[in-house]
Structure formats: structure tokens, C-alpha cells
């Protein structure tokens, strides 16, 4: 899902007997300031406001304004990291980072992949999840002494904190993540 579909701005409406009043919290004269994240270009953010509201004239309803962020679906998948972007995505990352070292021919790696995907969704916004193909990026695997796959490494503040080797249950990985996630 593209980021421009992330935000949805709702209309503020209230109806009273005989009258309906609707307005957008952001008019064409106002400027909406939206916090940005790394890699987001202001030109890629577009907001569209619609003004459709139908109410029964005798009802009294109130609809609050607000933002609905659909970004979780945009960033909750496990991204690929390589030798060339390792320092940018993992070492310089401000969030705790989970990295799965894997290879396409590895059966246990295929078993643990759906678990890593679930964890990425559950902890979206709290941790960054990456996978590194050891066949395509052998230098990083060698640097961290990866001799068996799947191996999951946990980083915080650019430092390796812990490793989990093998196709372990989801609860094992969740417990390890909880150690490094700021509550």
C-alpha cells in the first residue's frame, strides 16, 4: 500500500433538528502539518477531502474528526537487507531491529518465514524486521559469524544484542523482542 493512502481525514458533522452542519477540519485555507518519517518526501503526500454527508433531519448525530492511519499495512512486511544497505537499514536504525539470515534452499528457513511475517505485523512501528539472503550477501553473514540458518539477530542502537538459531516457536522470538521494545 502506498503512503499516500495512509491517512484518511474524516469530516466533522453534527445534525440537530431541522439543520445539518458539516465542515472539514482542514479547509483549503488551512495547512495540515503531518509528521514525516525517514524516506518520506513531502511531494508524495496527497490529501483529498470529500464532502458527502447525508443525515435524517430529525436525528441528532455527532461524528468526531480524526486521522485513521493505514500505514501499518504499508510497513509491516519484512524488508530485504543486503551487504550494501546493511549499515543504513540495520546499524543506523533508531528502532530495535530483527534480522533473519536465511537462504531459499533452507527448509527450516521456509518454516520460520511466516512467523517472522506475523511478528513484523504485531510489532509494526516498534521494531524493524529484515531478512538477509546469505547466498546473496555473504559478507554480512560472515561478519556476524552466521554458520547455521535460520539465525535471527536482534540489534538495538546499532549493536548486536542477541541471536536465536534455528526454527524456533513464535513465543521464543516474541519473548526476545519484548526485551528490546520500549514500552
C-alpha positions in Angstrom: 0.0 0.0 0.0 1.4 3.4 -0.9 1.9 6.0 1.8 -0.4 8.5 0.1 -3.2 6.2 1.0 -2.1 6.1 4.7 -4.1 9.0 6.1 -7.8 9.4 5.9 -9.3 12.6 7.2 -12.8 12.4 8.5 -15.4 15.1 8.3 -16.9 16.7 11.4 -20.6 16.6 11.2 -23.4 17.4 13.6 -27.1 17.4 13.0 -29.8 19.0 15.0 -33.5 19.0 14.4 -34.0 20.8 11.1 -30.3 21.6 10.4 -27.2 19.8 9.4 -23.8 21.3 9.7 -20.7 19.8 8.2 -17.2 21.1 7.8 -13.8 19.6 7.2 -11.2 20.1 10.0 -8.8 21.3 7.3 -10.2 23.9 4.9 -8.5 24.9 1.7 -7.0 27.9 3.5 -5.5 25.9 6.4 -2.3 24.0 6.2 -2.2 20.4 7.6 1.1 19.5 9.3 1.7 15.8 9.2 4.8 14.3 10.9 7.1 12.6 8.4 9.3 9.6 8.7 12.6 8.7 7.2 12.4 8.4 3.4 9.1 10.2 3.0 9.1 13.0 0.5 6.6 15.8 1.0 5.7 15.7 -2.7 4.4 12.1 -2.2 1.8 13.1 0.4 -1.5 14.0 -1.0 -4.7 14.6 1.0 -8.1 14.6 -0.6 -11.2 15.8 1.2 -14.7 14.8 0.3 -17.8 16.5 1.4 -20.6 13.9 1.4 -22.9 13.7 4.3 -26.5 12.5 4.5 -28.5 12.7 7.7 -32.1 12.3 8.7 -33.3 15.8 9.6 -34.8 14.8 12.9 -31.8 12.8 14.1 -29.0 14.1 16.4 -25.7 12.6 15.5 -22.2 13.6 16.1 -19.2 12.4 14.2 -15.7 13.2 15.6 -12.9 14.2 13.3 -9.7 12.3 13.3 -7.0 10.5 11.4 -7.0 6.9 10.5 -3.5 5.7 9.8 -3.4 2.8 7.4 0.4 2.8 7.4 0.6 -0.4 9.5 -0.2 -2.4 6.3 2.4 -0.4 4.4 5.3 -1.1 6.7 4.5 -4.3 8.4 6.2 -6.6 6.0 9.7 -8.0 6.3 12.1 -6.0 4.1 15.2 -7.3 2.4 18.6 -6.1 3.6 21.8 -6.7 1.7 25.6 -6.1 2.3 25.3 -2.8 0.6 22.4 -1.3 2.6 23.2 -3.1 5.9 24.7 -0.1 7.7 21.8 2.2 6.7 18.9 -0.1 7.5 20.2 -2.0 10.5 23.1 -0.2 12.2 21.8 3.3 11.8 18.2 2.3 12.6 16.7 4.0 15.7 14.2 1.2 16.3 15.2 -2.2 17.6 15.9 -4.4 14.6 15.2 -8.1 14.0 17.2 -9.7 11.1 16.6 -13.2 9.8 19.5 -14.8 8.0 18.1 -17.3 5.5 18.6 -18.9 2.1 16.0 -20.1 -0.4 17.1 -23.7 -0.3 16.8 -23.9 3.5 13.7 -25.9 4.7 13.7 -24.6 8.3 14.0 -21.0 6.9 10.8 -21.5 5.0 9.1 -22.8 8.2 10.1 -19.7 10.2 9.4 -17.1 7.5 5.6 -16.9 8.3 6.4 -16.5 12.0 8.7 -13.6 11.2 6.0 -12.1 9.0 3.5 -12.3 11.8 5.9 -10.7 14.3 6.5 -7.8 11.8 2.8 -7.1 11.7 2.3 -7.4 15.5 5.3 -5.1 16.3 4.9 -2.7 13.4 6.2 0.7 14.4 8.0 -0.7 17.4 10.7 -2.8 15.6 12.1 -3.0 12.1 12.2 -6.5 10.6 14.6 -7.5 7.8 15.7 -10.7 6.1 19.2 -11.2 4.6 19.8 -13.9 2.0 23.1 -15.4 3.0 23.7 -16.6 -0.6 23.3 -13.0 -2.0 25.1 -11.2 0.9 27.8 -13.5 2.3 30.0 -10.7 3.7 27.5 -9.6 6.4 26.8 -13.2 7.3 30.5 -13.8 7.7 31.0 -10.6 9.7 28.4 -11.8 12.3 29.6 -15.4 12.3 26.5 -16.9 10.8 27.2 -20.6 10.5 23.7 -22.0 10.7 20.5 -20.8 9.2 17.9 -19.7 10.0 19.6 -17.4 12.5 17.7 -14.4 13.9 19.8 -11.5 15.2 18.5 -8.7 17.4 20.0 -5.2 17.2 19.4 -2.1 19.3 21.3 1.1 18.9 23.4 -0.4 16.1 24.7 -3.2 18.4 24.0 -6.9 18.2 22.2 -7.8 21.4 21.1 -11.4 20.9 20.8 -14.3 18.5 18.4 -17.1 18.1 19.4 -20.1 16.0 17.0 -22.5 14.3 13.3 -22.7 13.5 12.1 -21.8 17.0 8.5 -21.2 18.1 6.9 -17.7 17.8 6.8 -17.4 21.6 10.6 -17.6 21.8 11.0 -14.8 19.3 8.3 -12.7 20.9 9.9 -13.0 24.3 13.2 -11.9 22.9 11.6 -8.9 21.1 9.9 -7.8 24.3 13.3 -7.4 25.9 14.2 -4.7 23.4 11.0 -2.9 22.7 10.4 0.3 24.6 7.1 0.3 26.3 
